[in-house]
Amino acid sequence: MYLVQLTLAPPGDVHPPAELKQALHDAAPDVVEHVSVHTRTRPHLVVSLFLRATSLDEAEVAAKRIWQHANATCTPLAAWSLWRAEVPLHPYDVE
C-alpha cells in the first residue's frame, strides 16, 4: 500500500465539493483503500489517497488516472486542476 498525495488547484476561493472523497473512491474501488481530504492547506487542496499498488511508480500513475476519472465524471470537480500526484518522501533522520 502507498500513500499518494494529490495537490489540487481550486477554481477560485472555493471549498472542495462534498462529492470529492466518494468520486475518488468510486474511480477505482479495487485500488483505493482510503481517501483523506486536508481542507486547511491553502492555496491548494491536498488529498491523500491510500492505494493498493505493487510499486511507487504504479501508485503515482494510478493516482493520476483516479483523478482524471473523478474529474471527468463528477461535475463539481470539472473546474479543479491537478498540480501533482506524488508519494511524499520525507528525509530519514538517523539520530
N, C-alpha and C positions, 0 to 999 in steps of 0.2 A: 504494500500500500504506500502511496505517495501523497504528500500534501502539495498541491499546486495552487498558487495564488493568482487570481485574475485581477488585474488592475483595470478598472473601467472608468471611462470619462462620461459623465452625465451631460445631457443636453441643457446646460444652464444650471441654475441653483435649485435642483430638484432632489427629492428623496427617492431612494430605489423603489421600484414598483413592488407591491405586495406579492406578485406572482414570481418574483425573481428566483427564490430558492426552488420552488416547485418546477419551474421551467428548466432550470439547470439539471435537476434530478431526472426529470422526465426525458431529457435529451439522450440519456444513456443510463437507464436504471441498473443495468448489469455491471456498469463501471463505477458509477457514483455511489460511494458509501455514505457520505455526509457533506452537507453544504453549510457554511457559516458566513454570514454577511457582517462585515465590520463597518458599521454605519458612522463611526466617529473619525474616519480617515477622510481628510479633505486636501486638496480639491477633488481627488479621485476616490472612487469607492474600491475597497479591496474585498474580494470574495475568496474564501478558502474552500477548495474542493479536495476532499479526501477520496482518492481514486484507486481502484484496483488496477494495477499495471505491473508488468514484469521489468520495466526499466524506467529510469528518469526521463529519457527521451520519449519513450512511449507515453508516459504520463503527461508530459507537456503537450505533445501532439494531440492526445485525447482531449485535454482541457480546451485547446483551441477549437476543436471540432464540436465539443459540447457547447461552447459559447456560440459558435456560428449557428448551430441548430436552434438554440434557445432564442437568439437574436432574430432569426428568420421566422420563427413560429409564434413568438409571444409579442403581440403588437405593442404593449407598453415598453418593450426593450428595443424597439426598432431604431430609436434615435440615440441609443447609447453606443459607445465605441470601445473596443478592446484596445488597450495600450500595450499590455503584455500578459503573458501566461507563463509563469516560471515557478520552479521549485525554489523556495527561499533557501539560500545557502548561508549558513552562519559560521563564522570562524570558530575553530575549536581552540579553547584555551586550556593548556595542559596544567596550568598552575591552579 
